[in-house]
């Protein structure tokens, strides 16, 4: 991106007469696109089992990421009012980044169906200490806290760690079952 901008700036400078000619040739550098890994179903189930043995909050973090596809900031900002028990779905409408609650990354509200396991975990986790679902003694969990919980569970399960890896696992599992990419 930097090289493309520099090349464009120099080309425009020549067009505008600021410089006579390009002082050098700028070629694009080929860079490999990083591939984000995901947990296969067996590894994901090991992670779920390990998180369940730890505590309800860790278990819920793993399920929100792996069975609902929520990003870390979306998990942190999720409130009890976002759970529609009748329709068995989550309304994902906000995200938290550096203590600021904003809209989701794409700016759109989306509705995610609850799996039976996620619904049961939410019901078991239900509390009235705060509006947020993920909290610690009445205060919302931070990004660092969520990442640490998932990392501990991953270590116990013997799988790679990463909150965003859960989201990729969710999407990959859907794709393997034939769901369209848009879903």
VORO-260909 format. One record per residue: residue number from 1; residue in three letters; z negated, y negated, x of N, C-alpha, C in turn. Coordinates in steps of 0.05 Angstrom, whole numbers, plus 5000, padded with zeros to 4 digits. Each point is the difference from the previous one (the first is absolute). Example, Ala and Ser with C-alpha at 12.3 -4.5 7.8 and 13.67 -1.06 7.14 Angstrom:
# residues 2
@pos: 1 code: ALA nw: 4844 nv: 5114 nu: 5264 caw: 5000 cav: 4976 cau: 4982 cw: 5000 cv: 4976 cu: 5018 .
@pos: 2 code: SER nw: 5014 nv: 4979 nu: 4993 caw: 4999 cav: 4976 cau: 5016 cw: 4986 cv: 4978 cu: 4985 .
END
This chain:
# residues 183
@pos: 1 code: UNK nw: 5000 nv: 5024 nu: 5017 caw: 5000 cav: 4976 cau: 4983 cw: 5000 cv: 4975 cu: 5017 .
@pos: 2 code: UNK nw: 4984 nv: 5000 nu: 5021 caw: 4998 cav: 4977 cau: 5018 cw: 5027 cv: 4995 cu: 5013 .
@pos: 3 code: UNK nw: 5013 nv: 5022 nu: 5010 caw: 5026 cav: 4997 cau: 5013 cw: 5021 cv: 4990 cu: 4980 .
@pos: 4 code: UNK nw: 5000 nv: 5009 nu: 4976 caw: 5019 cav: 4991 cau: 4980 cw: 4996 cv: 4970 cu: 4994 .
@pos: 5 code: UNK nw: 4976 nv: 4992 nu: 4998 caw: 4994 cav: 4971 cau: 4995 cw: 5009 cv: 4983 cu: 5023 .
@pos: 6 code: UNK nw: 4994 nv: 5010 nu: 5025 caw: 5008 cav: 4985 cau: 5024 cw: 5031 cv: 4998 cu: 5001 .
@pos: 7 code: UNK nw: 5014 nv: 5022 nu: 4995 caw: 5029 cav: 5000 cau: 5001 cw: 5011 cv: 4980 cu: 4979 .
@pos: 8 code: UNK nw: 4989 nv: 5000 nu: 4976 caw: 5009 cav: 4982 cau: 4979 cw: 4994 cv: 4971 cu: 5008 .
@pos: 9 code: UNK nw: 4977 nv: 4994 nu: 5011 caw: 4993 cav: 4973 cau: 5008 cw: 5020 cv: 4990 cu: 5021 .
@pos: 10 code: UNK nw: 5006 nv: 5016 nu: 5020 caw: 5019 cav: 4992 cau: 5021 cw: 5028 cv: 4996 cu: 4989 .
@pos: 11 code: UNK nw: 5008 nv: 5018 nu: 4982 caw: 5027 cav: 4997 cau: 4987 cw: 5002 cv: 4974 cu: 4985 .
@pos: 12 code: UNK nw: 4980 nv: 4994 nu: 4984 caw: 5000 cav: 4975 cau: 4985 cw: 4999 cv: 4976 cu: 5019 .
@pos: 13 code: UNK nw: 4985 nv: 5002 nu: 5021 caw: 4999 cav: 4978 cau: 5020 cw: 5028 cv: 4994 cu: 5011 .
@pos: 14 code: UNK nw: 5016 nv: 5021 nu: 5005 caw: 5028 cav: 4997 cau: 5010 cw: 5016 cv: 4987 cu: 4978 .
@pos: 15 code: UNK nw: 4998 nv: 5010 nu: 4975 caw: 5015 cav: 4989 cau: 4977 cw: 4994 cv: 4970 cu: 4996 .
@pos: 16 code: UNK nw: 4975 nv: 4992 nu: 5004 caw: 4992 cav: 4972 cau: 4996 cw: 5005 cv: 4982 cu: 5024 .
@pos: 17 code: UNK nw: 5009 nv: 5013 nu: 5022 caw: 5005 cav: 4984 cau: 5024 cw: 4975 cv: 4993 cu: 5016 .
@pos: 18 code: UNK nw: 4979 nv: 5013 nu: 4995 caw: 4975 cav: 4995 cau: 5015 cw: 5003 cv: 5011 cu: 5028 .
@pos: 19 code: UNK nw: 5013 nv: 5024 nu: 5002 caw: 5006 cav: 5012 cau: 5026 cw: 5030 cv: 5007 cu: 5000 .
@pos: 20 code: UNK nw: 5012 nv: 5002 nu: 5024 caw: 5029 cav: 5006 cau: 5001 cw: 5006 cv: 5029 cu: 4994 .
@pos: 21 code: UNK nw: 4986 nv: 5017 nu: 5013 caw: 5006 cav: 5029 cau: 4997 cw: 4973 cv: 5015 cu: 4999 .
@pos: 22 code: UNK nw: 5003 nv: 5025 nu: 4992 caw: 4976 cav: 5017 cau: 5000 cw: 4992 cv: 5005 cu: 5029 .
@pos: 23 code: UNK nw: 4975 nv: 4995 nu: 5006 caw: 4991 cav: 5004 cau: 5028 cw: 4998 cv: 5029 cu: 5009 .
@pos: 24 code: UNK nw: 5000 nv: 5018 nu: 4981 caw: 4999 cav: 5028 cau: 5007 cw: 5009 cv: 5017 cu: 4976 .
@pos: 25 code: UNK nw: 5004 nv: 5025 nu: 5005 caw: 5007 cav: 5019 cau: 4979 cw: 4974 cv: 5013 cu: 4990 .
@pos: 26 code: UNK nw: 4997 nv: 5000 nu: 4974 caw: 4976 cav: 5013 cau: 4989 cw: 5009 cv: 5024 cu: 4984 .
@pos: 27 code: UNK nw: 4991 nv: 5024 nu: 5009 caw: 5006 cav: 5025 cau: 4986 cw: 4975 cv: 5010 cu: 4986 .
@pos: 28 code: UNK nw: 5005 nv: 5012 nu: 4977 caw: 4978 cav: 5012 cau: 4985 cw: 4989 cv: 5024 cu: 5015 .
@pos: 29 code: UNK nw: 4974 nv: 5003 nu: 4998 caw: 4987 cav: 5023 cau: 5012 cw: 4996 cv: 5020 cu: 4978 .
@pos: 30 code: UNK nw: 5007 nv: 5025 nu: 5005 caw: 4996 cav: 5020 cau: 4980 cw: 4971 cv: 5009 cu: 5001 .
@pos: 31 code: UNK nw: 4988 nv: 5000 nu: 4978 caw: 4972 cav: 5009 cau: 4998 cw: 4998 cv: 5022 cu: 4980 .
@pos: 32 code: UNK nw: 4984 nv: 5020 nu: 5006 caw: 4996 cav: 5021 cau: 4981 cw: 4983 cv: 4991 cu: 4976 .
@pos: 33 code: UNK nw: 5007 nv: 5009 nu: 4977 caw: 4984 cav: 4993 cau: 4976 cw: 4976 cv: 5019 cu: 5000 .
@pos: 34 code: UNK nw: 4976 nv: 4988 nu: 4999 caw: 4977 cav: 5018 cau: 4999 cw: 4999 cv: 5017 cu: 4975 .
@pos: 35 code: UNK nw: 4993 nv: 5025 nu: 5003 caw: 4998 cav: 5018 cau: 4977 cw: 4970 cv: 5003 cu: 4993 .
@pos: 36 code: UNK nw: 4993 nv: 4993 nu: 4976 caw: 4973 cav: 5003 cau: 4991 cw: 4995 cv: 5028 cu: 4991 .
@pos: 37 code: UNK nw: 4981 nv: 5013 nu: 5011 caw: 4994 cav: 5027 cau: 4993 cw: 4986 cv: 5002 cu: 4973 .
@pos: 38 code: UNK nw: 4998 nv: 5024 nu: 4991 caw: 4986 cav: 5005 cau: 4975 cw: 4986 cv: 5028 cu: 5002 .
@pos: 39 code: UNK nw: 4982 nv: 5005 nu: 4982 caw: 4986 cav: 5025 cau: 4999 cw: 5016 cv: 5019 cu: 4982 .
@pos: 40 code: UNK nw: 5005 nv: 5024 nu: 5010 caw: 5012 cav: 5020 cau: 4982 cw: 4978 cv: 5008 cu: 4980 .
@pos: 41 code: UNK nw: 5006 nv: 5015 nu: 4980 caw: 4981 cav: 5006 cau: 4979 cw: 4975 cv: 5014 cu: 5010 .
@pos: 42 code: UNK nw: 5004 nv: 5018 nu: 5019 caw: 4977 cav: 5016 cau: 5010 cw: 4981 cv: 4981 cu: 5016 .
@pos: 43 code: UNK nw: 5012 nv: 4982 nu: 5016 caw: 4983 cav: 4981 cau: 5016 cw: 4986 cv: 4981 cu: 4981 .
@pos: 44 code: UNK nw: 5014 nv: 4991 nu: 4980 caw: 4988 cav: 4981 cau: 4981 cw: 4977 cv: 5013 cu: 4985 .
@pos: 45 code: UNK nw: 5003 nv: 5025 nu: 4992 caw: 4978 cav: 5014 cau: 4987 cw: 4976 cv: 5004 cu: 5018 .
@pos: 46 code: UNK nw: 5005 nv: 5004 nu: 5026 caw: 4978 cav: 5002 cau: 5019 cw: 4985 cv: 4973 cu: 5002 .
@pos: 47 code: UNK nw: 5016 nv: 4978 nu: 5000 caw: 4988 cav: 4974 cau: 5001 cw: 4984 cv: 4994 cu: 4975 .
@pos: 48 code: UNK nw: 5010 nv: 5008 nu: 4977 caw: 4986 cav: 4996 cau: 4974 cw: 4974 cv: 5015 cu: 5001 .
@pos: 49 code: UNK nw: 5001 nv: 5025 nu: 5009 caw: 4975 cav: 5016 cau: 5001 cw: 4980 cv: 4988 cu: 5020 .
@pos: 50 code: UNK nw: 5009 nv: 4991 nu: 5023 caw: 4981 cav: 4988 cau: 5019 cw: 4988 cv: 4974 cu: 4989 .
@pos: 51 code: UNK nw: 5016 nv: 4984 nu: 4987 caw: 4990 cav: 4975 cau: 4989 cw: 4980 cv: 5005 cu: 4977 .
@pos: 52 code: UNK nw: 5005 nv: 5021 nu: 4985 caw: 4982 cav: 5006 cau: 4978 cw: 4973 cv: 5009 cu: 5010 .
@pos: 53 code: UNK nw: 4999 nv: 5013 nu: 5023 caw: 4975 cav: 5009 cau: 5012 cw: 4984 cv: 4976 cu: 5011 .
@pos: 54 code: UNK nw: 5014 nv: 4978 nu: 5006 caw: 4987 cav: 4977 cau: 5013 cw: 4985 cv: 4984 cu: 4979 .
@pos: 55 code: UNK nw: 5014 nv: 4986 nu: 4982 caw: 4988 cav: 4985 cau: 4979 cw: 5021 cv: 4992 cu: 4979 .
@pos: 56 code: UNK nw: 4991 nv: 4989 nu: 4978 caw: 5018 cav: 4993 cau: 4977 cw: 5019 cv: 4978 cu: 5008 .
@pos: 57 code: UNK nw: 4991 nv: 4981 nu: 5016 caw: 5017 cav: 4977 cau: 5007 cw: 5023 cv: 5009 cu: 5017 .
@pos: 58 code: UNK nw: 4995 nv: 5016 nu: 5020 caw: 5021 cav: 5010 cau: 5018 cw: 5019 cv: 5017 cu: 4984 .
@pos: 59 code: UNK nw: 4990 nv: 5018 nu: 4983 caw: 5017 cav: 5017 cau: 4983 cw: 5018 cv: 4982 cu: 4983 .
@pos: 60 code: UNK nw: 4989 nv: 4979 nu: 4988 caw: 5016 cav: 4983 cau: 4983 cw: 5021 cv: 4985 cu: 5016 .
@pos: 61 code: UNK nw: 4994 nv: 4991 nu: 5024 caw: 5020 cav: 4986 cau: 5017 cw: 5023 cv: 5019 cu: 5006 .
@pos: 62 code: UNK nw: 4994 nv: 5025 nu: 5007 caw: 5021 cav: 5019 cau: 5006 cw: 5018 cv: 5005 cu: 4975 .
@pos: 63 code: UNK nw: 4987 nv: 5003 nu: 4977 caw: 5016 cav: 5005 cau: 4976 cw: 5016 cv: 4976 cu: 4991 .
@pos: 64 code: UNK nw: 4988 nv: 4976 nu: 5003 caw: 5015 cav: 4976 cau: 4992 cw: 5025 cv: 4996 cu: 5017 .
@pos: 65 code: UNK nw: 4998 nv: 5007 nu: 5026 caw: 5023 cav: 4998 cau: 5018 cw: 5019 cv: 5023 cu: 4996 .
@pos: 66 code: UNK nw: 4990 nv: 5024 nu: 4999 caw: 5017 cav: 5024 cau: 5000 cw: 5010 cv: 5009 cu: 4973 .
@pos: 67 code: UNK nw: 4986 nv: 4993 nu: 4978 caw: 5009 cav: 5009 cau: 4973 cw: 5008 cv: 4977 cu: 4983 .
@pos: 68 code: UNK nw: 4995 nv: 4975 nu: 5009 caw: 5010 cav: 4977 cau: 4984 cw: 5017 cv: 4981 cu: 5017 .
@pos: 69 code: UNK nw: 5001 nv: 5005 nu: 5026 caw: 5018 cav: 4984 cau: 5018 cw: 4991 cv: 4972 cu: 5005 .
@pos: 70 code: UNK nw: 4975 nv: 4994 nu: 4997 caw: 4990 cav: 4972 cau: 5004 cw: 4999 cv: 4993 cu: 5029 .
@pos: 71 code: UNK nw: 5007 nv: 4976 nu: 5006 caw: 4995 cav: 4989 cau: 5027 cw: 4971 cv: 4993 cu: 5003 .
@pos: 72 code: UNK nw: 4991 nv: 4997 nu: 5025 caw: 4972 cav: 4995 cau: 5005 cw: 4990 cv: 4975 cu: 4985 .
@pos: 73 code: UNK nw: 5015 nv: 4978 nu: 5002 caw: 4992 cav: 4975 cau: 4986 cw: 4999 cv: 5004 cu: 4970 .
@pos: 74 code: UNK nw: 5017 nv: 5017 nu: 4989 caw: 5000 cav: 5005 cau: 4971 cw: 4976 cv: 5016 cu: 4992 .
@pos: 75 code: UNK nw: 4992 nv: 5019 nu: 5017 caw: 4976 cav: 5015 cau: 4995 cw: 4976 cv: 4982 cu: 5000 .
@pos: 76 code: UNK nw: 4998 nv: 4982 nu: 5020 caw: 4977 cav: 4982 cau: 5002 cw: 4998 cv: 4981 cu: 4976 .
@pos: 77 code: UNK nw: 5022 nv: 4991 nu: 4989 caw: 5000 cav: 4981 cau: 4978 cw: 4999 cv: 5013 cu: 4973 .
@pos: 78 code: UNK nw: 5002 nv: 5027 nu: 4999 caw: 5000 cav: 5014 cau: 4974 cw: 4974 cv: 4996 cu: 4985 .
@pos: 79 code: UNK nw: 5002 nv: 4993 nu: 4975 caw: 4977 cav: 4994 cau: 4983 cw: 4999 cv: 5021 cu: 4977 .
@pos: 80 code: UNK nw: 4976 nv: 5003 nu: 4989 caw: 4997 cav: 5018 cau: 4977 cw: 5017 cv: 4993 cu: 4977 .
@pos: 81 code: UNK nw: 5005 nv: 4974 nu: 4996 caw: 5018 cav: 4992 cau: 4977 cw: 5029 cv: 5009 cu: 5004 .
@pos: 82 code: UNK nw: 5007 nv: 5008 nu: 5024 caw: 5027 cav: 5010 cau: 5006 cw: 5004 cv: 5029 cu: 4993 .
@pos: 83 code: UNK nw: 4979 nv: 5013 nu: 4992 caw: 5002 cav: 5029 cau: 4992 cw: 5003 cv: 5001 cu: 4970 .
@pos: 84 code: UNK nw: 5022 nv: 5011 nu: 4991 caw: 5004 cav: 5005 cau: 4971 cw: 4994 cv: 5029 cu: 4995 .
@pos: 85 code: UNK nw: 4976 nv: 5006 nu: 4990 caw: 4992 cav: 5027 cau: 4996 cw: 5016 cv: 5014 cu: 4978 .
@pos: 86 code: UNK nw: 5009 nv: 4985 nu: 4979 caw: 5015 cav: 5012 cau: 4978 cw: 5028 cv: 5008 cu: 5010 .
@pos: 87 code: UNK nw: 5013 nv: 4983 nu: 5014 caw: 5027 cav: 5006 cau: 5010 cw: 5000 cv: 5016 cu: 5026 .
@pos: 88 code: UNK nw: 4976 nv: 5003 nu: 5012 caw: 4996 cav: 5014 cau: 5025 cw: 5018 cv: 4988 cu: 5022 .
@pos: 89 code: UNK nw: 4997 nv: 4974 nu: 5004 caw: 5016 cav: 4987 cau: 5020 cw: 4984 cv: 4977 cu: 5013 .
@pos: 90 code: UNK nw: 5009 nv: 4993 nu: 5024 caw: 4989 cav: 4977 cau: 5015 cw: 5020 cv: 4977 cu: 4998 .
@pos: 91 code: UNK nw: 4990 nv: 4976 nu: 4996 caw: 5017 cav: 4976 cau: 5002 cw: 4995 cv: 4988 cu: 5028 .
@pos: 92 code: UNK nw: 5021 nv: 5001 nu: 5016 caw: 4997 cav: 4989 cau: 5028 cw: 5012 cv: 4972 cu: 4999 .
@pos: 93 code: UNK nw: 4983 nv: 4980 nu: 5000 caw: 5009 cav: 4973 cau: 4996 cw: 4990 cv: 4980 cu: 5021 .
@pos: 94 code: UNK nw: 4984 nv: 5009 nu: 5018 caw: 4990 cav: 4982 cau: 5021 cw: 4995 cv: 5015 cu: 5025 .
@pos: 95 code: UNK nw: 4997 nv: 4984 nu: 5022 caw: 4995 cav: 5012 cau: 5026 cw: 4981 cv: 4981 cu: 5015 .
@pos: 96 code: UNK nw: 4986 nv: 5010 nu: 5019 caw: 4983 cav: 4983 cau: 5016 cw: 5008 cv: 5001 cu: 5029 .
@pos: 97 code: UNK nw: 5001 nv: 4976 nu: 5012 caw: 5008 cav: 4998 cau: 5028 cw: 4983 cv: 4978 cu: 5012 .
@pos: 98 code: UNK nw: 4984 nv: 5007 nu: 5020 caw: 4982 cav: 4981 cau: 5014 cw: 4983 cv: 4984 cu: 4980 .
@pos: 99 code: UNK nw: 4987 nv: 5014 nu: 4983 caw: 4981 cav: 4988 cau: 4980 cw: 5014 cv: 4983 cu: 4979 .
@pos: 100 code: UNK nw: 5026 nv: 5001 nu: 4998 caw: 5015 cav: 4985 cau: 4979 cw: 5013 cv: 5020 cu: 4981 .
@pos: 101 code: UNK nw: 4994 nv: 4997 nu: 4974 caw: 5013 cav: 5017 cau: 4980 cw: 5025 cv: 4987 cu: 4991 .
@pos: 102 code: UNK nw: 5022 nv: 5014 nu: 5003 caw: 5027 cav: 4990 cau: 4993 cw: 5014 cv: 5020 cu: 4983 .
@pos: 103 code: UNK nw: 5026 nv: 4995 nu: 4995 caw: 5016 cav: 5020 cau: 4986 cw: 5007 cv: 5023 cu: 5019 .
@pos: 104 code: UNK nw: 5011 nv: 5021 nu: 4989 caw: 5008 cav: 5023 cau: 5017 cw: 5022 cv: 4991 cu: 5019 .
@pos: 105 code: UNK nw: 5005 nv: 5018 nu: 5020 caw: 5020 cav: 4993 cau: 5021 cw: 5027 cv: 4993 cu: 4988 .
@pos: 106 code: UNK nw: 5009 nv: 5015 nu: 4980 caw: 5026 cav: 4994 cau: 4987 cw: 4998 cv: 4979 cu: 4979 .
@pos: 107 code: UNK nw: 4976 nv: 4990 nu: 4994 caw: 4996 cav: 4980 cau: 4980 cw: 5003 cv: 5010 cu: 4971 .
@pos: 108 code: UNK nw: 5002 nv: 5026 nu: 4997 caw: 5004 cav: 5011 cau: 4973 cw: 4975 cv: 5016 cu: 4992 .
@pos: 109 code: UNK nw: 4995 nv: 5000 nu: 4974 caw: 4979 cav: 5018 cau: 4989 cw: 5013 cv: 5027 cu: 4996 .
@pos: 110 code: UNK nw: 4986 nv: 5021 nu: 5007 caw: 5010 cav: 5027 cau: 4995 cw: 4979 cv: 5017 cu: 4988 .
@pos: 111 code: UNK nw: 5008 nv: 5020 nu: 4985 caw: 4982 cav: 5018 cau: 4987 cw: 5004 cv: 5028 cu: 5012 .
@pos: 112 code: UNK nw: 4977 nv: 5012 nu: 5008 caw: 5001 cav: 5026 cau: 5013 cw: 4984 cv: 5020 cu: 4983 .
@pos: 113 code: UNK nw: 5012 nv: 5023 nu: 4993 caw: 4985 cav: 5020 cau: 4985 cw: 4977 cv: 5012 cu: 5016 .
@pos: 114 code: UNK nw: 4979 nv: 5006 nu: 4987 caw: 4977 cav: 5013 cau: 5013 cw: 5004 cv: 5030 cu: 5000 .
@pos: 115 code: UNK nw: 4996 nv: 5012 nu: 5023 caw: 4999 cav: 5029 cau: 5000 cw: 4973 cv: 5008 cu: 4988 .
@pos: 116 code: UNK nw: 4998 nv: 5025 nu: 4992 caw: 4974 cav: 5009 cau: 4989 cw: 4978 cv: 4997 cu: 5021 .
@pos: 117 code: UNK nw: 5006 nv: 5007 nu: 5024 caw: 4980 cav: 4999 cau: 5022 cw: 4992 cv: 4971 cu: 5005 .
@pos: 118 code: UNK nw: 5019 nv: 4981 nu: 5000 caw: 4993 cav: 4972 cau: 5005 cw: 4984 cv: 4989 cu: 4976 .
@pos: 119 code: UNK nw: 5008 nv: 5007 nu: 4976 caw: 4985 cav: 4991 cau: 4976 cw: 4971 cv: 5010 cu: 5001 .
@pos: 120 code: UNK nw: 4996 nv: 5025 nu: 5007 caw: 4973 cav: 5011 cau: 5002 cw: 4984 cv: 4986 cu: 5022 .
@pos: 121 code: UNK nw: 5013 nv: 4994 nu: 5022 caw: 4986 cav: 4987 cau: 5022 cw: 4992 cv: 4971 cu: 4992 .
@pos: 122 code: UNK nw: 5017 nv: 4987 nu: 4986 caw: 4994 cav: 4973 cau: 4990 cw: 4977 cv: 5001 cu: 4980 .
@pos: 123 code: UNK nw: 5000 nv: 5019 nu: 4982 caw: 4978 cav: 5002 cau: 4981 cw: 4974 cv: 5006 cu: 5014 .
@pos: 124 code: UNK nw: 5000 nv: 5017 nu: 5020 caw: 4976 cav: 5007 cau: 5015 cw: 4990 cv: 4976 cu: 5016 .
@pos: 125 code: UNK nw: 5018 nv: 4984 nu: 5009 caw: 4994 cav: 4977 cau: 5018 cw: 4991 cv: 4975 cu: 4984 .
@pos: 126 code: UNK nw: 5005 nv: 5001 nu: 4974 caw: 4995 cav: 4976 cau: 4983 cw: 4972 cv: 4988 cu: 5004 .
@pos: 127 code: UNK nw: 5001 nv: 4974 nu: 5004 caw: 4975 cav: 4985 cau: 5004 cw: 5003 cv: 4972 cu: 4986 .
@pos: 128 code: UNK nw: 4978 nv: 4986 nu: 4998 caw: 5000 cav: 4974 cau: 4987 cw: 4990 cv: 4979 cu: 5020 .
@pos: 129 code: UNK nw: 4999 nv: 5006 nu: 5025 caw: 4990 cav: 4981 cau: 5020 cw: 5018 cv: 4977 cu: 5005 .
@pos: 130 code: UNK nw: 5026 nv: 5004 nu: 4997 caw: 5020 cav: 4979 cau: 5004 cw: 5025 cv: 5007 cu: 4985 .
@pos: 131 code: UNK nw: 5018 nv: 4980 nu: 4998 caw: 5025 cav: 5005 cau: 4986 cw: 5019 cv: 5018 cu: 5017 .
@pos: 132 code: UNK nw: 4997 nv: 5000 nu: 5026 caw: 5016 cav: 5016 cau: 5018 cw: 4993 cv: 5029 cu: 4999 .
@pos: 133 code: UNK nw: 5019 nv: 5017 nu: 5003 caw: 4995 cav: 5029 cau: 5000 cw: 4989 cv: 5008 cu: 5027 .
@pos: 134 code: UNK nw: 5012 nv: 4991 nu: 5021 caw: 4990 cav: 5008 cau: 5027 cw: 4981 cv: 4978 cu: 5009 .
@pos: 135 code: UNK nw: 4975 nv: 5007 nu: 5002 caw: 4979 cav: 4981 cau: 5008 cw: 4978 cv: 5014 cu: 5015 .
@pos: 136 code: UNK nw: 4984 nv: 4984 nu: 5014 caw: 4978 cav: 5011 cau: 5015 cw: 4976 cv: 4982 cu: 4994 .
@pos: 137 code: UNK nw: 4981 nv: 5010 nu: 4985 caw: 4976 cav: 4985 cau: 4992 cw: 5008 cv: 4974 cu: 4986 .
@pos: 138 code: UNK nw: 5019 nv: 5001 nu: 4982 caw: 5008 cav: 4977 cau: 4984 cw: 5020 cv: 4981 cu: 5013 .
@pos: 139 code: UNK nw: 5008 nv: 5006 nu: 5025 caw: 5019 cav: 4983 cau: 5014 cw: 5026 cv: 5016 cu: 5004 .
@pos: 140 code: UNK nw: 5023 nv: 4987 nu: 4997 caw: 5025 cav: 5015 cau: 5004 cw: 5003 cv: 5011 cu: 5028 .
@pos: 141 code: UNK nw: 5014 nv: 5024 nu: 5001 caw: 5005 cav: 5011 cau: 5027 cw: 5021 cv: 4983 cu: 5014 .
@pos: 142 code: UNK nw: 4997 nv: 4999 nu: 5026 caw: 5020 cav: 4985 cau: 5017 cw: 5021 cv: 5019 cu: 5009 .
@pos: 143 code: UNK nw: 5022 nv: 4989 nu: 5011 caw: 5022 cav: 5017 cau: 5010 cw: 4989 cv: 5019 cu: 5022 .
@pos: 144 code: UNK nw: 4984 nv: 4989 nu: 5017 caw: 4989 cav: 5016 cau: 5022 cw: 4983 cv: 5024 cu: 4989 .
@pos: 145 code: UNK nw: 4985 nv: 4995 nu: 4979 caw: 4984 cav: 5021 cau: 4988 cw: 5017 cv: 5022 cu: 4988 .
@pos: 146 code: UNK nw: 5021 nv: 4993 nu: 4986 caw: 5018 cav: 5019 cau: 4988 cw: 5014 cv: 5016 cu: 5022 .
@pos: 147 code: UNK nw: 5010 nv: 4987 nu: 5020 caw: 5013 cav: 5014 cau: 5022 cw: 4981 cv: 5019 cu: 5015 .
@pos: 148 code: UNK nw: 4975 nv: 4991 nu: 5003 caw: 4981 cav: 5018 cau: 5014 cw: 4993 cv: 5024 cu: 4983 .
@pos: 149 code: UNK nw: 4997 nv: 4997 nu: 4974 caw: 4994 cav: 5023 cau: 4983 cw: 5023 cv: 5021 cu: 5001 .
@pos: 150 code: UNK nw: 5025 nv: 4990 nu: 4998 caw: 5023 cav: 5018 cau: 5001 cw: 5003 cv: 5013 cu: 5027 .
@pos: 151 code: UNK nw: 4994 nv: 4985 nu: 5021 caw: 5002 cav: 5011 cau: 5027 cw: 4979 cv: 5023 cu: 5004 .
@pos: 152 code: UNK nw: 4976 nv: 4995 nu: 4991 caw: 4979 cav: 5021 cau: 5002 cw: 5008 cv: 5025 cu: 4985 .
@pos: 153 code: UNK nw: 5011 nv: 4996 nu: 4976 caw: 5008 cav: 5024 cau: 4984 cw: 5023 cv: 5014 cu: 5014 .
@pos: 154 code: UNK nw: 5019 nv: 4985 nu: 5011 caw: 5023 cav: 5013 cau: 5014 cw: 4990 cv: 5016 cu: 5024 .
@pos: 155 code: UNK nw: 4981 nv: 4989 nu: 5015 caw: 4990 cav: 5015 cau: 5023 cw: 4986 cv: 5026 cu: 4991 .
@pos: 156 code: UNK nw: 4985 nv: 4998 nu: 4979 caw: 4987 cav: 5024 cau: 4989 cw: 5020 cv: 5021 cu: 4991 .
@pos: 157 code: UNK nw: 5023 nv: 4990 nu: 4989 caw: 5020 cav: 5018 cau: 4990 cw: 5019 cv: 5010 cu: 5022 .
@pos: 158 code: UNK nw: 4999 nv: 4987 nu: 5023 caw: 5018 cav: 5008 cau: 5022 cw: 5029 cv: 4991 cu: 4995 .
@pos: 159 code: UNK nw: 5003 nv: 4976 nu: 4986 caw: 5027 cav: 4989 cau: 4995 cw: 5002 cv: 4972 cu: 5012 .
@pos: 160 code: UNK nw: 5024 nv: 4990 nu: 5001 caw: 5003 cav: 4973 cau: 5010 cw: 4988 cv: 4980 cu: 4981 .
@pos: 161 code: UNK nw: 4990 nv: 4978 nu: 5010 caw: 4987 cav: 4981 cau: 4983 cw: 5018 cv: 4976 cu: 4994 .
@pos: 162 code: UNK nw: 4992 nv: 4984 nu: 4981 caw: 5015 cav: 4976 cau: 4992 cw: 5001 cv: 4997 cu: 4970 .
@pos: 163 code: UNK nw: 4991 nv: 4978 nu: 4991 caw: 4999 cav: 4995 cau: 4971 cw: 5029 cv: 4999 cu: 4989 .
@pos: 164 code: UNK nw: 5018 nv: 4987 nu: 5015 caw: 5027 cav: 4997 cau: 4990 cw: 5015 cv: 5027 cu: 5001 .
@pos: 165 code: UNK nw: 4991 nv: 5018 nu: 5017 caw: 5012 cav: 5027 cau: 5000 cw: 4996 cv: 5014 cu: 4973 .
@pos: 166 code: UNK nw: 4978 nv: 4993 nu: 4987 caw: 4995 cav: 5011 cau: 4973 cw: 5021 cv: 4991 cu: 4980 .
@pos: 167 code: UNK nw: 5007 nv: 4974 nu: 5002 caw: 5021 cav: 4989 cau: 4982 cw: 5027 cv: 5015 cu: 5005 .
@pos: 168 code: UNK nw: 5006 nv: 5004 nu: 5026 caw: 5025 cav: 5013 cau: 5007 cw: 4999 cv: 5030 cu: 4991 .
@pos: 169 code: UNK nw: 4977 nv: 5012 nu: 5001 caw: 4997 cav: 5027 cau: 4990 cw: 5005 cv: 5001 cu: 4970 .
@pos: 170 code: UNK nw: 4989 nv: 4981 nu: 4985 caw: 5004 cav: 4998 cau: 4971 cw: 5030 cv: 4999 cu: 4994 .
@pos: 171 code: UNK nw: 5014 nv: 4981 nu: 5013 caw: 5028 cav: 4996 cau: 4995 cw: 5017 cv: 5024 cu: 5009 .
@pos: 172 code: UNK nw: 4993 nv: 5012 nu: 5022 caw: 5015 cav: 5023 cau: 5010 cw: 4996 cv: 5024 cu: 4981 .
@pos: 173 code: UNK nw: 4976 nv: 5004 nu: 4991 caw: 4995 cav: 5022 cau: 4981 cw: 5016 cv: 4996 cu: 4974 .
@pos: 174 code: UNK nw: 5001 nv: 4975 nu: 4991 caw: 5016 cav: 4995 cau: 4975 cw: 5029 cv: 5006 cu: 5005 .
@pos: 175 code: UNK nw: 5010 nv: 4991 nu: 5023 caw: 5029 cav: 5005 cau: 5007 cw: 5006 cv: 5029 cu: 5002 .
@pos: 176 code: UNK nw: 4982 nv: 5016 nu: 5012 caw: 5004 cav: 5028 cau: 5003 cw: 5000 cv: 5015 cu: 4973 .
@pos: 177 code: UNK nw: 4987 nv: 4988 nu: 4981 caw: 5000 cav: 5012 cau: 4973 cw: 5023 cv: 4990 cu: 4983 .
@pos: 178 code: UNK nw: 5018 nv: 4984 nu: 5012 caw: 5024 cav: 4991 cau: 4986 cw: 4998 cv: 4974 cu: 4986 .
@pos: 179 code: UNK nw: 4979 nv: 4985 nu: 5003 caw: 4998 cav: 4973 cau: 4987 cw: 5020 cv: 4981 cu: 5013 .
@pos: 180 code: UNK nw: 5011 nv: 4982 nu: 4984 caw: 5019 cav: 4981 cau: 5012 cw: 4985 cv: 4980 cu: 5018 .
@pos: 181 code: UNK nw: 5013 nv: 4989 nu: 5020 caw: 4988 cav: 4982 cau: 5019 cw: 4986 cv: 4977 cu: 4987 .
@pos: 182 code: UNK nw: 5012 nv: 4990 nu: 4979 caw: 4988 cav: 4977 cau: 4986 cw: 4972 cv: 5006 cu: 4988 .
@pos: 183 code: UNK nw: 4996 nv: 5025 nu: 4992 caw: 4974 cav: 5008 cau: 4989 cw: 4979 cv: 4999 cu: 5022 .
END
